[in-house]
Amino acid sequence: MDFKLSKNSKKNIKGIDKRLIKLVNRVLAKSDIDFGIPNYGGFRTAQEQNNLFHKRPKVTQLDGFKRQSYHQSGKAFDIFVYDEHGACWDCTEKYIALSKLFKAEYAMMKEECIFKQDENFTWGGDWTRFKDLPHFQIND
């Protein structure tokens, strides 16, 4: 389909690792599922992270001060998928399909030496305690 990030999504993803922005764009161009980057889906300050920590319903387990998020170091991003009604947070199958595409594209980018061998790509949907389907991060 060759989807592209909207103006808002481009603004929302600013401040994260440029390699992750490249990953997002490569996946979006190959995906048959359109997605975007929500407000606070890219880089976050400690205060922004703390504000999300206090939001109800709970959207993060990390307060931004005592426990920092990978968003605060520019090593994480969140997405939201679109369906016929707009942004969809409950489209589980679409998040699972996108996670597979992200993982495959990350592996290719690692082979291309864009990502370092000691870095790992993690999807929040694979976590056991707190499932976070829109969340992706790199960590070493």
Backbone as a chain_set.jsonl record, in Angstrom:
{"seq": "MDFKLSKNSKKNIKGIDKRLIKLVNRVLAKSDIDFGIPNYGGFRTAQEQNNLFHKRPKVTQLDGFKRQSYHQSGKAFDIFVYDEHGACWDCTEKYIALSKLFKAEYAMMKEECIFKQDENFTWGGDWTRFKDLPHFQIND", "coords": {"N": [[0.826, -1.206, 0.0], [2.008, 1.205, 0.647], [1.958, 3.208, 2.803], [2.336, 6.345, 4.576], [3.809, 8.37, 7.188], [1.749, 10.704, 8.859], [1.601, 14.33, 9.128], [1.226, 15.003, 11.855], [2.025, 12.581, 13.09], [4.723, 12.517, 12.341], [5.631, 14.708, 13.788], [5.125, 13.754, 16.37], [6.915, 11.65, 16.628], [9.376, 12.753, 16.688], [12.629, 13.205, 18.108], [13.221, 10.633, 18.881], [15.481, 7.845, 18.506], [17.11, 7.937, 15.43], [17.361, 5.687, 13.859], [15.233, 4.135, 14.657], [13.144, 5.664, 13.698], [13.59, 5.328, 10.996], [13.092, 2.58, 10.844], [10.324, 2.536, 11.487], [9.295, 3.93, 9.246], [10.074, 2.203, 7.159], [8.619, -0.125, 7.792], [6.011, 0.855, 7.655], [5.83, 1.474, 4.929], [5.805, -1.092, 3.841], [3.664, -2.367, 4.963], [0.281, -3.629, 5.067], [-1.395, -2.596, 6.798], [-2.433, 0.397, 8.078], [-0.886, 2.78, 10.211], [-0.159, 5.073, 12.913], [1.653, 7.518, 14.906], [0.99, 8.192, 18.195], [0.149, 11.109, 20.293], [2.747, 11.816, 22.544], [3.933, 9.448, 21.864], [6.496, 9.147, 21.105], [9.574, 10.532, 21.959], [9.773, 11.389, 25.425], [9.637, 13.69, 28.119], [10.682, 13.606, 31.594], [8.614, 14.664, 33.132], [6.419, 14.505, 31.376], [6.255, 11.731, 31.143], [5.62, 11.135, 33.793], [3.118, 12.363, 34.009], [1.626, 10.699, 32.307], [1.846, 8.357, 33.765], [0.168, 8.878, 35.924], [-2.265, 8.944, 34.734], [-5.603, 7.803, 34.141], [-7.499, 5.366, 32.455], [-4.749, 3.225, 33.485], [-1.782, 3.679, 31.694], [0.917, 3.347, 31.703], [3.567, 1.842, 33.599], [5.654, 3.141, 34.656], [7.068, 5.853, 36.391], [8.67, 7.923, 35.488], [10.552, 9.3, 36.972], [11.624, 7.889, 39.4], [11.482, 5.417, 38.191], [12.396, 5.042, 35.017], [11.299, 5.421, 31.605], [11.945, 3.868, 28.425], [11.199, 5.605, 26.484], [12.078, 8.056, 27.378], [14.747, 8.107, 26.807], [14.768, 8.13, 24.146], [14.611, 5.684, 22.938], [12.344, 4.25, 22.407], [9.065, 3.773, 20.982], [5.578, 4.324, 20.377], [2.722, 3.062, 18.66], [-0.405, 3.527, 16.882], [-3.011, 1.727, 15.423], [-4.992, 2.071, 12.488], [-8.43, 1.646, 11.782], [-11.531, 1.194, 10.036], [-12.917, 3.107, 11.461], [-11.153, 4.933, 12.451], [-8.503, 5.717, 14.746], [-7.516, 2.786, 16.411], [-7.394, 1.078, 19.353], [-7.953, -1.395, 20.272], [-7.549, -3.332, 18.377], [-6.341, -6.034, 18.334], [-5.365, -8.213, 16.716], [-4.302, -6.851, 14.54], [-2.224, -5.408, 15.742], [-0.612, -7.568, 16.517], [0.059, -8.627, 13.997], [1.476, -6.437, 12.952], [3.577, -6.359, 14.798], [5.036, -8.627, 14.089], [5.906, -7.883, 11.551], [7.465, -5.625, 12.225], [9.471, -6.886, 13.782], [10.673, -8.566, 11.87], [11.615, -6.701, 10.014], [13.348, -5.257, 11.628], [15.265, -7.269, 12.121], [16.316, -7.527, 9.535], [17.438, -4.973, 9.253], [19.345, -5.121, 11.214], [21.042, -7.02, 10.126], [21.944, -5.465, 8.062], [23.61, -3.876, 9.427], [22.603, -1.586, 10.583], [21.402, -1.531, 13.04], [23.026, -2.365, 16.117], [24.764, -5.406, 16.988], [24.539, -6.095, 19.684], [22.184, -5.009, 20.487], [18.738, -5.274, 21.301], [15.436, -5.837, 20.128], [12.302, -5.099, 21.316], [8.915, -5.951, 21.802], [6.076, -4.643, 23.346], [3.843, -6.276, 23.565], [4.799, -8.77, 24.001], [5.478, -8.862, 26.622], [5.038, -10.163, 29.948], [3.879, -9.291, 32.399], [2.628, -6.722, 32.035], [0.864, -6.064, 29.371], [1.55, -4.289, 26.494], [0.545, -3.47, 23.739], [0.868, -1.404, 21.723], [3.548, -0.649, 21.979], [7.066, -0.413, 21.286], [10.585, -1.064, 21.551], [14.172, -0.508, 21.693], [16.905, -2.058, 23.285], [20.011, -2.506, 25.04]], "CA": [[0.0, 0.0, 0.0], [2.919, 2.337, 0.751], [1.48, 4.245, 3.711], [3.352, 7.277, 5.063], [3.438, 9.052, 8.425], [1.093, 12.009, 8.733], [2.336, 15.456, 9.717], [1.174, 14.851, 13.315], [2.859, 11.438, 13.488], [6.118, 12.939, 12.202], [5.9, 15.573, 14.943], [5.079, 12.936, 17.584], [8.038, 10.701, 16.689], [10.634, 13.51, 16.799], [13.389, 13.033, 19.344], [13.653, 9.256, 19.13], [16.621, 7.351, 17.733], [16.846, 8.051, 13.989], [17.238, 4.337, 13.299], [13.865, 3.686, 14.911], [12.292, 6.39, 12.742], [13.796, 4.624, 9.728], [12.365, 1.313, 10.985], [8.889, 2.841, 11.379], [8.991, 4.273, 7.859], [10.214, 1.005, 6.333], [7.48, -1.009, 8.069], [4.803, 1.506, 7.135], [5.847, 1.347, 3.467], [5.577, -2.492, 3.47], [2.502, -2.894, 5.665], [-1.065, -3.411, 4.533], [-2.124, -1.999, 7.929], [-1.985, 1.765, 8.303], [-0.728, 3.136, 11.618], [0.457, 6.364, 13.189], [2.328, 7.696, 16.199], [0.115, 9.037, 19.017], [0.774, 12.107, 21.16], [3.632, 11.207, 23.545], [4.326, 8.127, 21.386], [7.93, 9.159, 20.835], [10.367, 11.0, 23.102], [9.032, 11.991, 26.539], [10.377, 14.217, 29.26], [10.314, 12.945, 32.851], [7.296, 15.158, 33.548], [5.416, 13.913, 30.49], [6.133, 10.33, 31.553], [4.919, 11.136, 35.071], [1.71, 12.678, 33.732], [1.021, 9.476, 31.771], [1.813, 7.399, 34.877], [-0.986, 9.197, 36.773], [-3.477, 8.924, 33.923], [-6.502, 6.658, 34.293], [-6.914, 4.108, 32.921], [-3.287, 3.119, 33.527], [-1.15, 3.472, 30.392], [2.327, 3.028, 31.917], [3.943, 1.422, 34.949], [6.875, 3.865, 35.006], [6.722, 7.214, 36.812], [9.505, 8.912, 34.811], [11.583, 9.81, 37.878], [12.255, 6.738, 40.048], [11.539, 4.367, 37.165], [12.337, 5.738, 33.73], [10.852, 4.721, 30.406], [12.818, 3.953, 27.258], [10.787, 6.804, 25.742], [12.851, 9.198, 27.875], [16.075, 8.076, 26.195], [14.595, 8.09, 22.698], [14.796, 4.302, 22.479], [11.039, 3.587, 22.323], [7.965, 4.47, 20.323], [4.266, 3.689, 20.39], [1.939, 3.255, 17.45], [-1.809, 3.162, 16.949], [-3.459, 1.285, 14.107], [-6.247, 2.62, 11.986], [-9.418, 0.787, 11.146], [-12.499, 2.016, 9.299], [-13.465, 4.145, 12.345], [-10.07, 5.815, 12.909], [-7.514, 5.072, 15.618], [-8.073, 1.608, 17.09], [-6.495, 0.571, 20.395], [-8.364, -2.764, 20.599], [-7.37, -4.18, 17.191], [-5.253, -6.908, 18.773], [-4.785, -8.982, 15.605], [-3.502, -5.936, 13.722], [-0.976, -5.158, 16.488], [0.2, -8.782, 16.428], [0.589, -8.68, 12.625], [2.499, -5.392, 12.833], [4.76, -6.726, 15.599], [5.811, -9.581, 13.281], [6.547, -7.106, 10.496], [8.52, -4.839, 12.865], [10.566, -7.781, 14.167], [11.347, -9.021, 10.654], [12.335, -5.559, 9.438], [14.46, -5.001, 12.546], [16.286, -8.289, 11.855], [16.988, -7.151, 8.28], [18.246, -3.782, 9.509], [20.489, -5.575, 12.001], [21.938, -7.636, 9.141], [22.518, -4.352, 7.297], [24.439, -3.163, 10.41], [21.975, -0.334, 11.004], [21.335, -1.747, 14.486], [24.185, -3.094, 16.622], [24.52, -6.808, 17.326], [24.179, -6.258, 21.103], [20.88, -4.387, 20.752], [17.569, -6.142, 21.159], [14.176, -5.166, 19.807], [11.273, -5.669, 22.18], [7.532, -5.524, 21.614], [5.336, -4.665, 24.609], [2.879, -7.37, 23.551], [5.474, -9.992, 24.466], [5.695, -8.793, 28.061], [4.109, -11.031, 30.688], [3.146, -8.588, 33.473], [1.831, -5.594, 31.552], [0.839, -6.105, 27.906], [1.504, -2.945, 25.911], [0.569, -3.798, 22.318], [1.374, -0.355, 20.835], [4.902, -0.243, 22.379], [8.27, -1.06, 20.753], [11.792, -0.41, 22.073], [15.469, -1.182, 21.572], [17.712, -1.997, 24.499], [21.227, -3.307, 24.961]], "C": [[0.861, 1.258, 0.0], [2.324, 3.502, 1.545], [2.645, 5.132, 4.13], [2.858, 7.914, 6.36], [2.788, 10.395, 8.112], [1.982, 13.09, 9.346], [2.364, 15.338, 11.242], [2.059, 13.708, 13.79], [4.337, 11.785, 13.379], [6.53, 13.828, 13.371], [6.01, 14.72, 16.22], [6.272, 11.991, 17.729], [9.384, 11.42, 16.794], [11.3, 13.231, 18.139], [13.78, 11.598, 19.639], [14.807, 8.917, 18.188], [16.26, 7.334, 16.24], [16.702, 6.686, 13.32], [15.834, 3.783, 13.514], [12.881, 4.393, 13.983], [12.388, 5.717, 11.371], [13.032, 3.294, 9.732], [10.863, 1.536, 10.804], [8.51, 3.11, 9.928], [9.09, 3.059, 6.934], [9.043, 0.048, 6.541], [6.205, -0.414, 7.48], [4.709, 1.356, 5.617], [5.518, -0.079, 3.01], [4.257, -3.048, 3.996], [1.21, -2.695, 4.877], [-1.987, -2.89, 5.637], [-1.563, -0.598, 8.146], [-1.891, 2.017, 9.807], [-0.063, 4.499, 11.732], [1.121, 6.36, 14.546], [1.458, 8.64, 17.03], [0.884, 10.15, 19.728], [1.536, 11.37, 22.257], [4.046, 9.784, 23.156], [5.796, 8.026, 21.039], [8.684, 9.543, 22.085], [9.459, 11.646, 24.15], [10.004, 12.556, 27.561], [9.943, 13.429, 30.502], [8.916, 13.379, 33.295], [6.179, 14.591, 32.677], [5.177, 12.445, 30.851], [5.341, 10.235, 32.854], [3.437, 11.438, 34.893], [0.978, 11.444, 33.193], [0.884, 8.409, 32.852], [0.57, 7.612, 35.747], [-2.314, 9.186, 36.027], [-4.296, 7.674, 34.209], [-7.349, 6.542, 33.039], [-5.402, 4.096, 32.741], [-2.725, 2.841, 32.13], [0.338, 3.165, 30.513], [2.554, 2.657, 33.373], [5.109, 2.25, 35.493], [6.576, 5.341, 35.263], [7.583, 8.304, 36.17], [10.629, 9.469, 35.663], [12.32, 8.644, 38.545], [12.456, 5.601, 39.044], [11.329, 5.024, 35.811], [11.914, 4.806, 32.591], [11.914, 4.831, 29.312], [12.43, 5.133, 26.359], [11.652, 8.004, 26.136], [14.272, 9.235, 27.316], [15.986, 8.031, 24.673], [14.731, 6.701, 22.1], [13.477, 3.54, 22.36], [10.056, 4.452, 21.545], [6.696, 3.647, 20.485], [3.599, 3.969, 19.049], [0.46, 3.146, 17.796], [-2.223, 2.775, 15.54], [-4.775, 1.967, 13.769], [-7.146, 1.485, 11.527], [-10.419, 1.713, 10.46], [-13.093, 3.156, 10.137], [-12.403, 5.139, 12.818], [-9.085, 5.038, 13.754], [-8.176, 3.934, 16.393], [-7.045, 1.068, 18.083], [-6.788, -0.894, 20.709], [-8.216, -3.729, 19.425], [-6.186, -5.124, 17.399], [-4.578, -7.633, 17.619], [-3.911, -8.106, 14.715], [-2.182, -5.597, 14.426], [-0.046, -6.367, 16.417], [0.842, -8.88, 15.041], [1.696, -7.637, 12.449], [3.748, -5.74, 13.635], [5.643, -7.695, 14.821], [6.564, -8.844, 12.176], [7.688, -6.258, 11.059], [9.726, -5.714, 13.216], [11.361, -8.238, 12.948], [12.174, -7.89, 10.042], [13.526, -5.182, 10.311], [15.598, -5.991, 12.288], [17.041, -7.97, 10.567], [17.901, -5.945, 8.49], [19.47, -4.122, 10.359], [21.523, -6.231, 11.081], [22.64, -6.575, 8.298], [23.425, -3.477, 8.169], [23.906, -1.777, 10.745], [21.795, -0.367, 12.53], [22.528, -2.599, 14.897], [23.795, -4.517, 17.035], [24.078, -6.991, 18.782], [22.878, -5.55, 21.472], [19.773, -5.407, 20.532], [16.342, -5.285, 20.904], [13.077, -5.865, 20.58], [9.913, -5.075, 21.836], [6.8, -5.676, 22.941], [4.284, -5.757, 24.688], [3.469, -8.691, 23.999], [5.72, -9.986, 25.973], [4.658, -9.643, 28.787], [3.273, -10.265, 31.717], [2.185, -7.532, 32.956], [1.908, -5.594, 30.033], [0.655, -4.686, 27.382], [1.638, -3.09, 24.397], [1.101, -2.689, 21.42], [2.864, -0.045, 21.011], [6.003, -1.093, 21.754], [9.486, -0.329, 21.309], [13.035, -1.209, 21.696], [16.193, -1.021, 22.9], [18.936, -2.882, 24.323], [21.618, -3.792, 26.342]], "O": [[0.478, 2.269, -0.588], [2.201, 4.619, 1.044], [3.803, 4.723, 4.049], [1.655, 7.991, 6.607], [3.223, 11.122, 7.218], [2.984, 12.795, 9.997], [3.409, 15.547, 11.858], [2.769, 13.848, 14.786], [5.127, 11.389, 14.236], [7.644, 13.715, 13.883], [6.892, 14.949, 17.048], [6.601, 11.578, 18.841], [10.418, 10.775, 16.969], [10.637, 13.047, 19.16], [14.581, 11.35, 20.54], [15.063, 9.619, 17.209], [15.231, 6.784, 15.847], [15.994, 6.554, 12.321], [15.307, 3.056, 12.672], [11.903, 3.795, 13.535], [11.384, 5.56, 10.677], [12.402, 2.931, 8.739], [10.209, 0.81, 10.056], [7.516, 2.577, 9.435], [8.276, 2.907, 6.023], [8.531, -0.525, 5.58], [5.411, -1.13, 6.869], [3.622, 1.135, 5.083], [5.004, -0.263, 1.907], [3.786, -4.084, 3.525], [1.061, -1.731, 4.126], [-3.196, -2.759, 5.444], [-0.364, -0.428, 8.369], [-2.715, 1.527, 10.58], [0.518, 5.009, 10.773], [1.153, 5.346, 15.243], [1.212, 9.772, 16.614], [2.115, 10.139, 19.764], [1.025, 10.41, 22.834], [4.462, 9.003, 24.012], [6.291, 6.946, 20.715], [8.473, 8.961, 23.149], [8.507, 12.353, 23.817], [11.054, 11.974, 27.832], [8.965, 12.683, 30.465], [8.13, 12.563, 33.774], [5.114, 14.238, 33.182], [4.039, 11.976, 30.863], [4.489, 9.359, 33.004], [2.595, 10.832, 35.556], [-0.159, 11.178, 33.581], [-0.081, 7.645, 32.855], [-0.013, 6.651, 36.249], [-3.368, 9.396, 36.626], [-3.741, 6.611, 34.488], [-7.883, 7.555, 32.587], [-4.85, 4.858, 31.948], [-3.136, 1.89, 31.466], [0.964, 2.764, 29.532], [1.829, 3.101, 34.263], [5.508, 2.086, 36.647], [5.916, 5.998, 34.458], [7.265, 9.487, 36.291], [11.571, 10.055, 35.13], [13.505, 8.433, 38.288], [13.479, 4.917, 39.059], [10.238, 5.499, 35.494], [12.139, 3.596, 32.619], [12.69, 5.786, 29.289], [13.244, 5.603, 25.565], [11.922, 8.872, 25.305], [14.926, 10.277, 27.349], [17.003, 7.91, 23.99], [14.941, 6.555, 20.896], [13.483, 2.316, 22.227], [10.191, 5.672, 21.461], [6.741, 2.436, 20.702], [3.875, 4.974, 18.395], [0.114, 2.714, 18.895], [-1.829, 3.426, 14.572], [-5.544, 2.375, 14.639], [-6.685, 0.495, 10.959], [-10.157, 2.909, 10.325], [-13.706, 4.071, 9.586], [-12.731, 6.096, 13.519], [-8.851, 3.853, 13.521], [-9.257, 4.099, 16.958], [-5.955, 0.652, 17.691], [-5.971, -1.567, 21.338], [-8.722, -4.849, 19.491], [-5.164, -5.017, 16.721], [-3.35, -7.667, 17.546], [-2.894, -8.565, 14.194], [-1.139, -5.508, 13.778], [1.166, -6.212, 16.275], [2.03, -9.182, 14.924], [2.737, -7.93, 11.861], [4.862, -5.447, 13.2], [6.869, -7.599, 14.884], [7.724, -9.148, 11.9], [8.756, -6.175, 10.453], [10.868, -5.325, 12.974], [12.59, -8.29, 12.992], [13.304, -8.107, 9.606], [14.589, -4.828, 9.799], [16.763, -5.598, 12.242], [18.261, -8.122, 10.506], [19.012, -5.904, 7.962], [20.513, -3.479, 10.235], [22.726, -6.023, 11.239], [23.782, -6.758, 7.874], [23.945, -2.462, 7.708], [24.666, -0.895, 11.144], [22.007, 0.634, 13.214], [22.99, -3.447, 14.133], [22.645, -4.785, 17.383], [23.336, -7.923, 19.092], [22.512, -5.5, 22.646], [19.876, -6.288, 19.678], [16.227, -4.163, 21.399], [12.937, -7.086, 20.506], [9.775, -3.873, 21.61], [6.892, -6.72, 23.587], [3.872, -6.128, 25.787], [2.741, -9.624, 24.337], [6.128, -11.002, 26.537], [3.54, -9.822, 28.304], [2.089, -10.554, 31.89], [1.04, -7.464, 33.403], [2.913, -5.168, 29.465], [-0.272, -3.978, 27.773], [2.71, -2.861, 23.838], [1.744, -2.999, 20.417], [3.401, 0.76, 20.25], [5.903, -2.318, 21.694], [9.438, 0.883, 21.519], [12.969, -2.406, 21.419], [16.104, 0.019, 23.552], [18.919, -3.86, 23.577], [22.622, -4.488, 26.49]]}, "num_chains": 1, "name": "protein.A"}
